[in-house]
């Protein structure tokens, strides 16, 4: 799915639900249950997650003024466990600057780095990097979500914020959210 694929998925699932309701009215099918409606809504939302996370990462990376770092090591967390994992290749392909992007597993944290802000390194080259991650999506409604975003490069070098991501004209776009903590 690329760019504007979120709406066609939503429209398709809406049409499926409308067909089920119409068939139920004619007595062909039983009416869809509330559980089926919730399940369809969750499918629509899951289909949009990568696009939302890509918009949040692209926005957060575009605001980097963190000095000379050769690479960005990216992680995402999904689900109730909040466990960070590497983003899928399909998500990485949506981001600008792919030559500088690494999956978090391709980077390492250094114990006592010199300088202190060099705590994150690319494993292959040993060059300085930043760990950038986005957290679980919190849905406000069908067109507005909040996503936590974090940046860490070592010691007191980091930033944490909540981004507001919204759907406009079939495209997810990120903007600053409620707060920003920078160290």
C-alpha positions in Angstrom: 0.0 0.0 0.0 1.4 3.4 -0.9 0.4 7.0 -0.5 -3.4 7.1 -0.8 -4.3 3.5 -0.2 -6.0 4.0 3.1 -9.3 5.3 1.8 -9.8 2.6 -0.9 -9.4 0.0 1.9 -11.9 1.8 4.1 -14.3 2.3 1.2 -14.1 -1.4 0.3 -14.8 -2.5 3.8 -17.7 0.0 4.1 -19.1 -1.4 0.9 -18.9 -5.0 2.2 -20.7 -3.9 5.4 -23.3 -2.1 3.4 -23.8 -5.2 1.2 -24.3 -7.3 4.3 -26.8 -4.9 5.8 -28.7 -4.8 2.5 -28.7 -8.5 2.2 -29.9 -8.8 5.8 -32.8 -6.4 5.0 -33.8 -8.6 2.1 -33.7 -11.6 4.4 -30.7 -13.2 2.6 -28.3 -12.9 5.5 -28.6 -12.4 9.2 -27.8 -8.8 10.2 -24.2 -8.1 11.0 -23.5 -8.2 14.7 -21.8 -5.4 16.7 -18.8 -7.7 16.9 -18.6 -7.9 13.1 -18.8 -4.1 12.9 -16.0 -3.7 15.4 -13.9 -6.3 13.6 -14.3 -4.6 10.3 -13.3 -1.3 11.9 -10.2 -2.9 13.4 -9.3 -4.3 10.0 -9.6 -0.9 8.5 -7.4 0.6 11.2 -4.7 -2.2 11.0 -4.5 -1.7 7.2 -3.5 1.9 7.8 -0.9 1.4 10.6 2.2 1.3 8.4 1.1 4.5 6.6 0.5 6.2 10.0 3.8 5.1 11.4 5.7 6.1 8.2 4.1 9.6 8.4 5.1 10.0 12.1 8.7 8.8 11.4 9.1 11.0 8.4 7.9 14.1 10.3 10.1 13.3 13.4 13.2 12.7 11.2 12.6 15.9 9.3 13.0 17.9 12.4 16.4 16.5 13.4 18.9 19.1 14.3 21.0 16.6 16.4 24.4 17.2 14.9 26.5 14.8 12.8 25.0 11.4 12.9 25.5 9.2 9.9 22.5 6.8 10.5 19.1 6.6 12.0 18.2 3.2 13.7 14.5 2.8 13.5 12.1 0.8 15.8 8.4 0.6 16.2 6.2 -0.8 19.0 2.8 -2.3 18.3 0.2 -3.9 20.5 -0.3 -3.9 24.3 3.2 -5.2 25.1 4.9 -2.0 23.7 7.8 -4.3 22.7 10.1 -2.5 20.2 10.8 -4.3 16.9 12.3 -3.5 13.6 10.0 -1.8 11.1 9.0 -3.9 8.1 10.8 -3.3 4.8 7.6 -1.9 3.3 7.5 0.8 5.9 11.2 1.7 5.4 10.6 2.0 1.7 8.1 4.8 2.3 10.7 7.0 4.1 13.0 9.6 2.6 16.8 9.1 3.0 16.7 5.3 2.9 20.5 5.1 2.6 20.8 6.5 6.1 18.1 4.4 7.6 18.8 1.2 9.6 16.6 -1.2 11.4 17.2 -1.0 15.2 18.7 -4.5 15.2 21.4 -3.2 12.9 22.6 -0.8 15.6 24.1 -1.2 19.0 24.3 0.8 22.3 27.9 1.4 23.4 28.6 1.1 27.2 30.9 4.1 27.9 31.1 6.0 24.6 33.5 8.9 23.9 31.9 11.3 23.4 28.9 10.6 25.6 26.5 11.5 22.8 27.9 8.7 20.7 26.1 5.8 22.5 24.3 4.5 19.5 26.4 3.1 16.6 25.7 1.4 13.3 27.0 -2.2 13.7 28.4 -2.4 10.2 30.4 0.8 10.1 30.8 1.8 13.7 29.6 5.4 12.8 27.4 7.4 15.1 23.7 7.0 14.9 20.4 7.9 16.6 17.8 5.4 17.8 14.4 6.7 16.6 11.2 4.9 17.5 7.5 5.4 17.3 5.1 3.8 19.7 1.6 2.3 19.7 -1.0 4.3 17.8 -3.8 5.8 20.0 -6.9 6.3 17.9 -8.9 9.4 18.6 -11.4 8.8 15.8 -11.2 7.4 12.2 -9.1 10.3 10.9 -7.0 11.4 13.9 -4.5 9.5 16.0 -1.7 10.2 18.5 1.7 8.5 18.2 4.6 8.7 20.7 8.0 9.4 19.1 11.4 9.1 20.7 15.0 9.9 19.7 18.0 8.8 21.7 21.7 9.2 21.0 23.3 8.7 24.4 23.7 10.4 27.8 21.4 13.4 28.0 20.9 13.4 24.2 17.3 12.6 23.4 13.8 13.9 22.7 10.4 12.5 23.5 7.1 13.8 22.1 3.6 13.0 21.1 2.8 13.5 17.5 -0.7 14.2 16.1 -1.3 12.3 12.8 -4.4 13.0 10.8 -6.0 11.8 7.5 -6.5 14.6 5.0 -7.2 14.0 1.3 -6.5 10.3 1.5 -3.1 10.8 3.1 -1.8 10.5 6.6 0.1 13.6 7.8 2.0 14.2 11.1 2.2 17.4 13.1 3.5 18.4 16.5 1.4 17.0 19.3 1.0 18.1 22.9 4.5 18.1 24.4 8.2 17.8 23.7 10.9 16.9 26.1 14.5 17.5 24.9 17.7 16.7 26.8 
